[in-house]
Amino acid sequence: MLPIDPQADPGRRAWAACPGCDDTRGCAPCAQGRSCAEHWRYLLSNTGSLLHLQCPGCTRVWDHETGFGATRHQVQRPD
């Protein structure tokens, strides 16, 4: 298990499913896609819509593309 990143700040949070644990199972707010007081992730950094997150429960670190706002990928348009 990794330690919590030294740059992690509980004041910078994000709500995304953790690929390392299933801690949101049975949580009504999470199932409805709402913010939950228990199942938040540390928002370590971001580049546009790409978030760099850490789960405070299992300590997994991963990148999450939100697709919202300034995305990192250029959209392919049909001809």
C-alpha positions as CSV (number, residue, x, y, z in Angstrom):
1,M,0.0,0.0,0.0
2,L,1.3,3.4,-0.9
3,P,1.5,6.3,1.6
4,I,-0.8,9.3,1.1
5,D,1.0,11.7,-1.2
6,P,2.7,14.6,0.7
7,Q,0.9,17.1,-1.6
8,A,-2.5,15.7,-0.8
9,D,-4.8,18.3,0.7
10,P,-8.3,17.4,2.0
11,G,-9.4,20.8,0.8
12,R,-8.8,19.7,-2.8
13,R,-11.3,16.9,-3.5
14,A,-12.8,15.1,-6.4
15,W,-15.5,12.5,-6.7
16,A,-14.7,9.7,-9.1
17,A,-14.9,5.9,-8.8
18,C,-11.6,4.4,-7.5
19,P,-10.3,1.6,-9.8
20,G,-8.6,0.0,-6.8
21,C,-11.4,-0.5,-4.3
22,D,-15.2,-0.7,-4.3
23,D,-15.7,1.6,-1.3
24,T,-18.8,3.3,-2.8
25,R,-20.9,0.0,-2.9
26,G,-24.2,0.6,-1.2
27,C,-23.8,4.4,-1.0
28,A,-27.0,6.1,-2.3
29,P,-25.4,9.5,-3.1
30,C,-22.5,7.9,-5.0
31,A,-25.0,5.6,-6.9
32,Q,-26.9,8.8,-7.9
33,G,-23.6,10.5,-9.1
34,R,-23.8,13.1,-6.3
35,S,-21.0,14.3,-4.0
36,C,-20.6,12.2,-0.9
37,A,-19.0,13.2,2.4
38,E,-17.3,9.9,2.8
39,H,-16.2,8.8,-0.7
40,W,-14.1,11.6,-2.0
41,R,-10.6,11.4,-3.6
42,Y,-7.6,13.6,-3.1
43,L,-7.2,15.9,-6.2
44,L,-3.4,15.9,-6.4
45,S,-3.2,17.9,-9.7
46,N,-4.9,18.4,-13.0
47,T,-4.1,19.3,-16.6
48,G,-7.2,20.6,-18.2
49,S,-9.8,17.8,-17.8
50,L,-7.2,15.1,-16.8
51,L,-7.3,14.7,-13.0
52,H,-4.5,13.1,-11.0
53,L,-6.2,11.4,-8.0
54,Q,-5.4,9.4,-4.9
55,C,-8.0,7.3,-2.9
56,P,-7.7,8.0,0.8
57,G,-9.0,4.5,1.5
58,C,-6.8,2.2,-0.5
59,T,-4.2,4.9,-1.4
60,R,-4.2,4.0,-5.1
61,V,-3.0,6.8,-7.5
62,W,-4.5,7.1,-11.0
63,D,-5.5,9.5,-13.7
64,H,-9.1,10.2,-14.6
65,E,-10.2,12.0,-17.8
66,T,-13.4,13.9,-17.0
67,G,-14.1,15.0,-20.6
68,F,-15.4,18.3,-19.1
69,G,-14.1,21.7,-20.2
70,A,-10.6,21.9,-21.7
71,T,-10.0,18.3,-22.6
72,R,-6.6,17.0,-23.5
73,H,-7.8,15.1,-26.5
74,Q,-8.7,16.6,-29.8
75,V,-12.2,15.5,-30.9
76,Q,-12.3,13.7,-34.3
77,R,-15.1,15.1,-36.4
78,P,-16.8,13.0,-39.0
79,D,-16.3,14.0,-42.7
